[in-house]
Structure formats: structure tokens, C-alpha cells
Amino acid sequence: MKKFVSLILILMMMPLAASGAEIYSRETQAEVTKGVTLKNIEKFYGSYSLNISCVTADLSNPDLKLDLLKNGKGIDKKDTVTNLSKTENGVVAAINGDFFSDYKNGQSFSLGIEIKDEKLLQSHIQDTMAAGLWDENALDLTYIKLNATITCENEAVLNVSHINKPTDYYGALLVYTADFNGGISPFFPMGITVVTVENNVVSAKGTSFGGTVPIPQNGYILAIDDVMTPILDINTNIGEKIELNVSMTPDMEGIKTAFGGGTLLLKDGKKTEITHNVAGNNPRSAIGTNEDGTVVYMITVDGRQSKSRGVTLSELGDICLELGCVNAINLDGGGSTNMVGKTVYNQNTHTFNSPSENRKVINALGIVSDAEPQEVAGFKLKTDTNVIFSGEKAIIEAFPYDENFNTPKEFSAQYEWKVTNGKGFVKDNIYHSSGGGESTVSLYVNGIWQADLKYAVLDEIAGFDAYARYKIGLGKSLDTDGMIKVFDASGKTAVVHDIMLLNPEYDKQMLSIKNGKITALKEGVSYLKLSHKNVSHTITFICGDYEADIVSSKINDALNKSEKGGETFNILGGMPMDTFMQRLCYLRATSVLNEADISAVLGGKIESTLTPSSLSPVLTDGYSEKNYKNATVLTIEQKKETLNVNSQWDKIVSAVKSSTKKNLFILLSGELQLKNKLEEDAFMDVVSKSNKNVFVVYNGVKNTVVIKNENVRFISLADGGDYTSVKSTLENIKYLSFNITENGATYEFKSLY
């Protein structure tokens, strides 16, 4: 066999670079009410992630409608989306609405139009900002033109600039209705002409001395600076008839709800020219429709967070298309982006997305259900986990719903939980597991079966996923809940909440385990051994300034065995060369590397005077990809807890997809550091779907193996200790040796001597 010998060195990381292709996504969905669903989508792109929430409402359902939600204290008053959603009965979902400006004295105004219950509340400030127009059948998203005039008794026609917009500019005619500021006008500066109209008749006229005036419920007031624009005083007199005329293109007739937005994002299934843009990657909100406007999509994209970068308007348009929108407009974003509502699992109003702030906004858009509560139609079940270590517990909950997935009428019911498959029992809505295998917990109501919860109960475990050592101060404590995970041969993993289930063995003079906490009683080094059947894990506890050897774990892995006949791949951990003993070990290590078909050193440095020239080491300063007879070997850099150095994510995905080898080795200088659970799941998704035998090998403090699933293993390779004595060297310095065939690989931890 021809020898392929290389020395792979993982060094410092290079600057972070962006990647653009979607690598992984996951989705959850829940019923809000009949005809309304909530979808949450998480997307991972390598250099960034996105968190997208979408409420889809079929408004052809006669029980549903779209409503404009406003603060009841005045149309110029703001509030949070959560509070606005409580201003109307039956709101099942709501999203922030239009862009707005703050004026003064607590007054604000929308930049776009507002119509609620067929009543015009505010005009819009410019025609290039989009609007949504809702009648009882469909939602139309478009640009509008609004024309408002005052016809005086002398037949003069005066153009109205704005309706219910507070301003410091009075050179154009303004209208304020009783909906504004609880029926009180803005503060008018001195010299402004103010005309009061009641029942289409001028009831008062005068010049402001600086102050506010009441607005009649059955009328409105007009205001202008007649010195600047002399039209109001000369054309109106007390007792004369006057008429406010408002028209709109498209026609206002039949419009029950209207709201403003920014730009149209989509029209007839195509992206449009941006007319109102806030540049950059930001939190965004949008509303879209299907082709005929009967299905409405409320969409938020979170931003300014590590778990969600935010998007540009162009990217928001792409997302709207992907979610099924044919037409869409941009709503206010940034700190305004917020979506709330109810689901069958939580009938209280709660936040659906992850807002960057809980900003008060000028209006919101709500999906309202007029459906009356019906008889109970079924039950949804929920649990905190579906994989349990034998002897552990799981919380179980039942949520009744009616035919509309709403809270049903009050009913008399006797709940009973039964373990209908497997072992264990239920008490006080808690499933207590025992034994191993599949388990089923069933809900019976009034003696009739309703639904099941399925569990995988782990009893035959393959190993432990836990830290090798902790350093704690004297008298300090460590919470044991969740510090240990166990996994079986297929990679199913369960969190251990009760450490006593793992038969802890320890020096009781050094450590105390009580009430779920480990406390250091004495300075020094102590070992905590955890075991279950034929597997074990030892944790080193260091209290004070001490060094200590790390004890290896005992695992139960079918691939951990001695075999020959394939390619040999030998891997060493970091090999420092500061002492004479370390240099001796390095010389022995070069022999081990030379004996193999493929070789690697994780971390450490190369000493040119000690490295045999026959090795011809290949030095890499980052990502590398090498193919051998039966294996593909990748080296990966990490920086700031991410793999995306020099677009490594794209390269990893490409390599995994293109490699024709059945065995994939991914080598890192240290433990795989990923920024969040989404990136962890993305990594596992990429390597698991490859249908390869995957070994992620990294430099650590202990020789350990964690099985992630049947084909993926994470292996930590220790550097061998402090090299202070021959005995320590012989006992602790090991290397990892693989035997690789066309179809698979086995491995051993072998002593260097």
C-alpha cells in the first residue's frame, strides 16, 4: 500500500467572512384559531441566523376579520402591541403597524392613512407610502391618493393638507376631529385662525392666543395661519354651512379598515421598486396576501440579536415570496417589530417573536375572531422532553380546545393519565419513568381516551456527556441539575436532573452532595465517579491551586475496538516540547505518525530539528480538505465561537456533499465552539445527512467519546498530562488510532509507549 503521510496543524484563526447560502432551517407550527396558524422559522446561513415568525389567516372564514388597533385615549397616543391587542375583543394575533413620528406633549401620528370601522381617522402624508385597504372580503395592498376639501357656503373650495396630524407648520389647512387627543386640539400658537364646525355649521371662529380648544363630537375644527395663507377667515362666518369632502383612489366606499406602511415589497408575485427605505440589516415587519387578498400573512423578522441578524428590504421581499405572499408591503420595523397573540397551547396573549425592544407604536393590525366558545373538541398535550433517563421525570400538560381551537365552554371533566406502554407512573401531572425503551403516556377524560405522549426512556446507555473537571472555591457549591447528560448507542441524549441516579462515588471528607448541589468541603483534589451499569465517568474537582490527572471515561461503543486490514489513521493531541521528557515523547510520536498511512497532530507546534524529513509535514493556517483512499479529512478553524472563518461553513457543506468517501474526519484544535443551539443543530444536520461515518476529533483535557447519532461521534483527545515523570507519561499519554475501510472505521486509544 502506498503511504500517504501528512502532518495537519490547526493554528490561529483568520478574519470572519460572510456566507450567503442557506445551510439549515427548522420550523414549528401551532394553531391560533380556526383558519389561523402561527409558523416560526429559524434559518442558518453560516455567518448569521434569522428568526422569522408568520401568522397566516384565511379571512374567507366568516368568523375572522382584520382590524386596526388603536389606543382608546386618542388616535395620537401610542402603546405596545400587547396592550393594543387588548383594546378589542377576540384579537387572536396582532402585529405592529405603520411608521410614525413623535410630536410633543405626548402626541404622535402615523405617516400613513388610518380607517377604522369605515371611519377616516388620519390622512397619509405622501402618496409614495403604501397602504392596506380591507373590505369585508379581501385585503388590497397598493399606493393611494387622498383628496380632502372644505366647501364653504360662498362656494369657495379649500384644499385640506392633513387630517389629525399635529404639526408646527400652519401654512396649509388642517382638520382635527374628536378622535384626536381625546377631543382636545393640539396647542395652537398665537395668531392661528381656528374655526369650529358642528353638524356642518360654523359654530365658532377666532384667533388663537396660544392654547388648545375642545373638538365637538359631532364635528371638527379647522386651523391655518391666515397671515401666511389667507383663506379661512375670509371664506367662513359663524352660522354658515360648511362641508368636509374626502375622496380616495382607489375608492374608499366599502373600506372598513385601512392602514399605512412603507413601500410595496411585492405586487402580483414580483418584487417592486423600493419607494420608502430604511437601509441595512434590521428587524422588519410586513403584511402580505395571496392572489385575491383573502389570505393574509403577518410576518416579522427579528434583528439586532445574535440569533437573528435582521434583513434588508430586498431580503424581506424574498422572505415574503417564500412564505407564499403574492402582494406585500413593509410595515414599521426596528424596535417596533413585534407580534403577539394566542395559541391552542397558551390562550393568554403572549409574544410570538423576539423583539429587540418593547416599543410603543401608533397602531397595530389585529386578526379578530368573533367565534363564540363551543363544546370541547379535543386536547393538545405538551411535555418538557421526550427523551428521559430511566428514573427521571417529565412534566405533562393538557390543553382543551373547541372546534375553532379556542378555549371551550366550561365543562366538567375528570382527567386521568395512564402509562399505556412501557414502565413508570403519573402523579400530579408528572411522568415518573422507569426501565428502558419506548413509553406511552395517555390522557383519558371522563374515561375516554384523548391523546398520547411518546417517550424514549434510556437505560442501556453508551456513555456520559459532561465536563472532565471543575475548579470551585472552598465552601462553594455547584448545581448538579443538568450538568450531566447520558446518551445511548444511537445518539439519543437525555439530561440528568437527579445526580443520585448515577451512583456517585466520592470522598465525603472532600465533597458533599446534598439537595442537588455539590459543595467543596476541603482544599485539594477529589474525584467524583458516576456510573450506570457498565459505563462510567469521573469528574475531577479542584479546590485551590492544584494540578491533577484527568481520569478517562468508560464508554460502550461498538466501534471502539481493535481491527486491522484498512488504512491506519493516527492522531495525537497537542505535543509541547518545553522539557526533556516532552521532547522524548515527541520523538516517539514521530515514529507513531510515520507508521500510519494518514497522520495528524491537533494543535501544538512543529519542532523542525526533531521532525524527521521523511514526514514532509503539510502546514495549514486554516481550513483544509484532503482525500485519501477511504477517507476525507477536513481541518477547521474557529474564532469567536463560530465556524464561519473565511466562509468555512460553505466549504464544509460543499466538502460533505461532494466527498465520495464513506468516512469523514473533522479535526479541530479545541472543542467545537458554536454560538447557539441553531448552529449546533445546523452542524449536526449537515454531517448527519451525509450518510457518512463522521468523526469530529479535537484536542481536550480528557480522552472521551460522545455518540451524537449512529454515524456521528465527537472524540476528545488529551495531550497526555504534565510529563513530569516516566510513570505519568506511560500511563497518560495516548494517541487515537483508526482502522479505516471502504465501509466504515473503528478506533482505539493507544498508549504512546
ABEGO torsion letter per residue (X at the ends): XBBBBBBBBBBBBBBBBBBABBABBBBBBBBABBGBBBBBBBBBAGABBBBBBBBBBBAABAABBBBBBBBAAEAABBBBAAAAAAABBGBABBBBBBBBBBBBGGBBBBABBBBBGGBBABBBABAABBBBBBBAABBBBBBBBBBBBBBBAAGBBBBBABBGBBBABAABBBBBBAABGGGBBBBBBBGBBBBBBBGGBBABBBBBAGEBBBBBAABBBBBBBAAABBAAAAABBBGBBBBBBBBBOBBABGBABBBBBBBBABBGGBBBBBABBBBEBBBBBBBBBBAAGABBBBBBBBBGBAABAEBBAAAAAAAAAAAGBABBBBBBBEAABBBBEBBAABABBBBABBBABBBBBABBBBBBBABBBBBBAEBBBBBABABBBBGBBBBBBBBBBBAAGBBBBBBBBBBBBBBABEBEBBBGGBBBBBEBEBBBBBBBBGGBBABBBBBBBBABBAEBBBBABBBBBBGBBBBABGABBBBBAAGBBBBBABAAAAGBBBBAAABBBBGGBBBBABBEBBBBBBBBEABBBBBBBBBEBBBBBBBBBBBBBAABBBBBGBBBBBBBBBBBAABAAAAAAAAAAAAAAAABABBBBBEEBBBAAABBAAAGBBBBAEBBBBBBAABBBBBBBBBGGBABBGGAAAAAAAAAAABABABBBBBBABBBBBABAAAAAAAAAAAAAAGBBBBBBBBBABBBBBBABAABBBBBBBAGEAGABAAAAAAABBBBBBBBBAABBBBBBBBAX
